[in-house]
Amino acid sequence: MSWRARTLDGTLFGPVVDTGLDRPFLLFSSQDHNRDNDATWASFWAHQQGWKLDLKLLGAQHTSFTDAETFLPPLAPVLGLSPDQLAQDIGTIDPQRAVSIERTYLAAFFDQELRHHHSRLLDGPSPSMPEVQFEP
């Protein structure tokens, strides 16, 4: 049984960092995380043998890929978080928009790799989702 994988803005661990995989892999990062500042991503990318795609969600922070993206905005006043502090935690992209984009791209990836239904969304930038940058 083969498997497909993805990482959402996380550091990579284990032997795959230095060996890559022979299976498809999706990297999906926040605005400030990429192969230039995460050595695990750079090494993995250089060794990856299977199909690969590296996407960046502009306006996102690391916790944009967690439940905090949804739960923090309404709790910010109770927690005493200023708008600037909230933006540092979850980014500047609207949380509902970010969740929609994340779901759409992840669904396209898994549809392609598990259901064998290719999505043109994975071919390059989409005018309907300009917040997603394709990394070379």
Beta strands, then each sheet from edge to edge (+ up, - down):
strand 1: 5-8
strand 2: 25-29
strand 3: 52-57
strand 4: 132-134
sheet 1: 1+ 2+ 3+ 4-
end
